[in-house]
Amino acid sequence: MSNFTFNTLIKVLLILGVIAYTEQFDVDEDHLADTPNLDSDVPNVDESESLLSNVVSDVNKTLTNFYNHVTSANVTAENTTQSANETKKLVKCKDIYESDDHLDPTVEIINGTYLSKLLQIKPDITSRDMEADCVLVLFYARPCPFSAHAAPHFNALARSYPNVRLVALDALKYYGINAQYGIVGVPTLKMFHNGRPVGKFNGTEYNIQSFSKFVHAITGKHPQGLLVTSKDFQGPVSSVVEKDTDHFLILSWLFIIVCGLYYFMQSKWWRMIVEMVQNNWRESEAQHEHND
C-alpha cells in the first residue's frame, strides 16, 4: 500500500512537471510570436545608411551631368558669338581732323551732288580693315516730326565720334538721291566706308545712346562722351517741324483720282448711270412736247 502510494505520488509529480513545462513553452512561443521579426523587410541601421548613400550618390551624379550640360551649352554659345564677331569685321576709319586742329566736330548739311562726291569709291581700298573715310549720313525731312526729334541727338553725335564724318541730307528736297541709296523713309541713318554702305540703323529710338551703339557696332570706337546740349537743338539739323507744301504728294493724289475715275468709267455701274440719265432726259423731253 505504501509502495503504491509512493509510486502514485511520483507519477503525479511527473505529470505536474510535464504540464508546467508545456505551459512555459507555450508562453515562450506566444511571446516570440508577438515580438516583431527583426530579420523581416524592415532594414537595420547598416542597410538604411547604405540606401541613403545610394540616393546621395544618384543626386550627385544628376547634378554633375546637369552642370556639365549647362557648361557645354555656355561654351557653345560663347564660341558661336565669338565666331560671329570674328566673321563680322569692323571698319577702320581714317582720322578727319589733324592733331593740331582745334575744330569742334559738327554736322554738315549737304546736297545730293556733294553726297555723290563725298561717297566716291577709291579702287585701291578693297576691304574693311583698310583705313578709309567713314561717313554717317542722316536722310531727313523738315516736315517730319521724327526727323525733328532725332536732329539734336544727331548733332551731338558729331562730338562723340570725331573720326566719323556726319552729314545730313534733306531727302524730300533731293528726292532723286533716295532710290540710289535705298531710302524708303525718314529719318534713316546709313554708314559708309570708302563710299560703300556698311550698315543701316534699324532702331526705333532716335536718341544719342542708340546712335552711339550703332556706330560702335560698326567701327569698334567708343564715344568721347554722350551729351546733348541746348545748342544741339538749334542746329545744324533743325529740331523744329517746318510745314512745307509737298507738291509730289499733291500730284500723287491727283494721279490716283484720275486713275480711279478712268476705271470707274469703264465699269458697268458707269453705264447704268449713263443709261438712267438718258432715259430720264428722254422722258422729260416727251413730257415737255406733250404739254406743248
C-alpha positions as CSV (number, residue, x, y, z in Angstrom):
1,M,0.0,0.0,0.0
2,S,2.8,2.4,0.8
3,N,4.7,1.3,-2.2
4,F,1.6,2.0,-4.4
5,T,1.2,5.4,-2.7
6,F,4.8,6.3,-3.3
7,N,4.7,5.3,-7.0
8,T,1.5,7.1,-7.4
9,L,3.0,10.3,-5.9
10,I,6.0,10.1,-8.2
11,K,3.7,9.7,-11.2
12,V,1.6,12.7,-10.1
13,L,4.7,14.9,-9.7
14,L,6.0,13.8,-13.2
15,I,2.6,14.7,-14.7
16,L,2.6,18.1,-13.0
17,G,6.2,18.8,-14.2
18,V,5.3,17.9,-17.8
19,I,2.2,20.2,-17.6
20,A,4.3,23.1,-16.2
21,Y,7.0,22.7,-18.8
22,T,4.4,22.6,-21.5
23,E,2.7,25.8,-20.3
24,Q,6.1,27.5,-20.1
25,F,6.9,26.5,-23.6
26,D,3.5,27.8,-24.8
27,V,4.1,31.1,-23.1
28,D,7.5,31.5,-24.7
29,E,6.1,30.7,-28.2
30,D,3.3,33.3,-27.8
31,H,5.9,35.9,-26.6
32,L,8.1,35.2,-29.6
33,A,5.1,35.3,-31.9
34,D,4.1,38.8,-30.6
35,T,7.7,40.1,-31.0
36,P,8.4,41.7,-34.5
37,N,10.7,39.8,-36.7
38,L,13.9,41.9,-36.9
39,D,15.0,39.8,-39.9
40,S,11.9,40.7,-41.9
41,D,11.5,43.5,-44.5
42,V,12.5,46.3,-42.0
43,P,16.1,47.3,-42.8
44,N,18.6,47.5,-40.0
45,V,20.9,50.5,-39.4
46,D,23.6,49.4,-41.8
47,E,21.0,48.9,-44.6
48,S,19.5,52.4,-44.1
49,E,22.9,54.0,-44.3
50,S,23.6,52.1,-47.5
51,L,20.3,53.2,-49.0
52,L,20.9,56.9,-48.1
53,S,24.4,56.7,-49.6
54,N,22.9,55.4,-52.9
55,V,20.4,58.2,-53.0
56,V,23.0,60.9,-52.4
57,S,25.3,59.3,-55.0
58,D,22.5,59.4,-57.6
59,V,21.7,63.0,-56.8
60,N,25.4,64.0,-57.1
61,K,25.6,62.2,-60.5
62,T,22.4,64.0,-61.7
63,L,23.7,67.4,-60.6
64,T,27.1,66.7,-62.2
65,N,25.6,65.8,-65.5
66,F,23.3,68.9,-65.4
67,Y,26.3,71.1,-64.7
68,N,28.3,69.6,-67.5
69,H,25.4,70.1,-69.9
70,V,24.9,73.7,-68.9
71,T,28.7,74.4,-69.1
72,S,28.9,72.8,-72.5
73,A,25.9,74.9,-73.7
74,N,27.5,78.1,-72.4
75,V,30.8,77.2,-74.1
76,T,29.0,76.5,-77.4
77,A,27.1,79.9,-77.2
78,E,30.4,81.7,-76.4
79,N,32.1,80.0,-79.3
80,T,29.2,80.9,-81.6
81,T,29.2,84.5,-80.6
82,Q,33.0,84.7,-80.9
83,S,32.8,83.2,-84.4
84,A,30.1,85.6,-85.4
85,N,32.2,88.6,-84.1
86,E,35.3,87.3,-85.9
87,T,33.2,86.8,-89.1
88,K,31.9,90.4,-89.0
89,K,34.9,92.7,-89.4
90,L,34.9,96.2,-88.1
91,V,35.7,99.0,-90.4
92,K,38.8,101.1,-90.0
93,C,38.1,104.9,-90.1
94,K,40.5,107.5,-91.2
95,D,41.1,110.5,-88.9
96,I,39.3,113.5,-90.3
97,Y,40.9,116.2,-88.1
98,E,44.6,116.7,-87.6
99,S,46.1,116.6,-84.1
100,D,46.9,120.3,-84.1
101,D,43.4,121.3,-85.2
102,H,41.2,122.9,-82.6
103,L,38.0,122.5,-84.6
104,D,34.8,121.4,-83.0
105,P,33.3,118.4,-85.0
106,T,29.9,119.3,-86.4
107,V,27.3,118.0,-88.8
108,E,27.4,119.2,-92.4
109,I,24.2,120.0,-94.3
110,I,24.8,118.8,-97.9
111,N,23.0,118.4,-101.2
112,G,22.8,115.4,-103.5
113,T,25.7,116.4,-105.7
114,Y,28.1,116.8,-102.7
115,L,27.0,113.5,-101.3
116,S,27.8,111.7,-104.5
117,K,31.2,113.3,-104.5
118,L,31.8,112.5,-100.8
119,L,30.9,108.8,-101.4
120,Q,33.3,108.2,-104.3
121,I,34.9,104.8,-104.1
122,K,38.7,104.6,-104.1
123,P,39.7,101.5,-106.0
124,D,42.9,100.9,-104.0
125,I,40.9,100.3,-100.8
126,T,39.4,96.8,-101.1
127,S,38.5,95.7,-97.6
128,R,37.0,97.0,-94.3
129,D,40.3,96.7,-92.4
130,M,41.9,99.2,-94.7
131,E,41.9,102.8,-93.5
132,A,39.3,105.0,-95.3
133,D,36.8,107.8,-94.8
134,C,33.8,106.8,-92.7
135,V,30.7,108.9,-93.4
136,L,27.5,108.7,-91.4
137,V,24.5,110.1,-93.4
138,L,21.2,111.2,-92.0
139,F,18.4,111.3,-94.5
140,Y,15.7,113.5,-93.0
141,A,12.8,115.7,-93.9
142,R,11.9,119.1,-92.4
143,P,8.2,118.4,-92.1
144,C,8.8,115.0,-90.5
145,P,8.3,115.1,-86.6
146,F,10.6,112.0,-86.2
147,S,13.4,113.8,-88.1
148,A,13.0,116.8,-85.8
149,H,13.1,114.5,-82.7
150,A,16.3,112.8,-84.0
151,A,18.0,116.1,-85.0
152,P,19.6,117.3,-81.7
153,H,20.9,113.8,-80.9
154,F,22.5,113.5,-84.3
155,N,24.0,117.0,-83.9
156,A,25.5,115.9,-80.6
157,L,26.8,112.7,-82.0
158,A,29.4,114.6,-84.1
159,R,31.4,115.4,-80.9
160,S,31.2,111.8,-79.7
161,Y,32.9,110.4,-82.8
162,P,35.3,112.9,-84.3
163,N,36.8,110.3,-86.6
164,V,33.5,109.8,-88.4
165,R,32.2,112.5,-90.7
166,L,28.5,113.2,-90.1
167,V,26.4,114.8,-92.8
168,A,22.7,115.3,-93.3
169,L,20.6,115.5,-96.5
170,D,17.0,116.6,-97.0
171,A,15.6,113.5,-98.6
172,L,12.4,115.4,-99.5
173,K,14.2,118.2,-101.3
174,Y,16.8,116.0,-103.0
175,Y,14.4,113.1,-103.8
176,G,16.4,111.9,-106.7
177,I,19.1,110.5,-104.4
178,N,16.7,108.3,-102.5
179,A,16.5,105.4,-105.0
180,Q,20.2,105.4,-105.4
181,Y,20.8,104.7,-101.7
182,G,17.7,102.7,-101.0
183,I,15.9,105.3,-98.8
184,V,12.2,104.5,-98.4
185,G,11.5,106.5,-95.2
186,V,12.9,109.2,-93.0
187,P,14.7,109.5,-90.7
188,T,17.3,107.0,-92.0
189,L,20.9,106.6,-90.9
190,K,23.4,104.8,-93.1
191,M,27.1,104.3,-92.5
192,F,29.5,104.3,-95.5
193,H,33.2,103.2,-95.6
194,N,35.1,104.2,-98.7
195,G,31.8,105.1,-100.3
196,R,30.3,101.6,-99.7
197,P,27.4,101.1,-97.4
198,V,28.4,99.0,-94.3
199,G,25.4,99.5,-92.0
200,K,21.9,100.9,-91.6
201,F,20.3,102.0,-88.4
202,N,17.2,99.9,-87.8
203,G,16.3,101.0,-84.2
204,T,13.1,102.6,-83.2
205,E,14.6,105.0,-80.6
206,Y,16.2,108.1,-82.2
207,N,18.5,109.2,-79.4
208,I,22.2,109.6,-78.9
209,Q,22.6,106.3,-77.0
210,S,21.0,104.3,-79.8
211,F,23.1,106.1,-82.4
212,S,26.3,105.5,-80.4
213,K,25.6,101.8,-80.2
214,F,25.1,101.7,-83.9
215,V,28.4,103.5,-84.7
216,H,30.3,101.4,-82.1
217,A,29.0,98.1,-83.6
218,I,30.4,99.1,-87.0
219,T,33.7,100.9,-86.1
220,G,34.5,99.5,-82.6
221,K,35.2,103.0,-81.4
222,H,34.0,104.2,-78.0
223,P,32.3,107.6,-77.8
224,Q,34.0,110.6,-76.4
225,G,31.1,111.5,-74.1
226,L,27.3,111.4,-74.8
227,L,25.8,114.8,-74.1
228,V,23.1,116.7,-75.8
229,T,23.2,120.4,-75.1
230,S,20.8,123.2,-75.8
231,K,23.0,124.3,-78.7
232,D,22.3,121.0,-80.4
233,F,18.6,121.8,-80.6
234,Q,19.4,124.9,-82.7
235,G,21.2,123.1,-85.5
236,P,22.8,122.4,-87.9
237,V,19.9,119.9,-88.4
238,S,16.8,121.7,-87.3
239,S,14.7,120.2,-84.5
240,V,11.6,122.2,-85.4
241,V,9.0,120.7,-87.6
242,E,8.7,123.0,-90.6
243,K,5.4,122.9,-92.6
244,D,6.0,122.7,-96.3
245,T,3.8,122.0,-99.2
246,D,4.5,118.6,-100.6
247,H,3.9,119.1,-104.3
248,F,4.7,115.5,-105.1
249,L,2.1,114.3,-102.6
250,I,-0.5,116.6,-104.3
251,L,0.5,115.2,-107.7
252,S,0.2,111.6,-106.3
253,W,-3.3,112.2,-105.1
254,L,-4.3,113.8,-108.4
255,F,-2.9,110.8,-110.3
256,I,-4.8,108.4,-108.0
257,I,-8.1,110.3,-108.5
258,V,-7.7,110.4,-112.3
259,C,-6.9,106.7,-112.4
260,G,-9.9,105.9,-110.2
261,L,-12.3,108.0,-112.4
262,Y,-11.0,106.3,-115.6
263,Y,-11.5,102.7,-114.3
264,F,-14.9,103.7,-112.9
265,M,-16.0,105.0,-116.3
266,Q,-15.1,101.6,-117.7
267,S,-17.3,99.7,-115.3
268,K,-21.0,98.6,-115.7
269,W,-22.0,101.0,-112.9
270,W,-21.0,103.9,-115.0
271,R,-23.0,102.6,-118.0
272,M,-26.1,102.1,-115.8
273,I,-25.8,105.7,-114.5
274,V,-25.5,107.0,-118.1
275,E,-28.5,105.0,-119.3
276,M,-30.6,106.1,-116.4
277,V,-29.7,109.8,-117.1
278,Q,-30.5,109.3,-120.8
279,N,-33.9,107.7,-120.1
280,N,-34.8,110.4,-117.7
281,W,-33.8,113.0,-120.3
282,R,-36.0,111.4,-123.0
283,E,-39.0,111.2,-120.7
284,S,-38.6,114.8,-119.7
285,E,-38.5,115.8,-123.4
286,A,-41.5,113.7,-124.2
287,Q,-43.4,115.2,-121.4
288,H,-42.5,118.7,-122.5
289,E,-43.7,118.1,-126.1
290,H,-46.9,116.7,-124.8
291,N,-47.6,119.8,-122.8
292,D,-47.0,122.0,-125.8
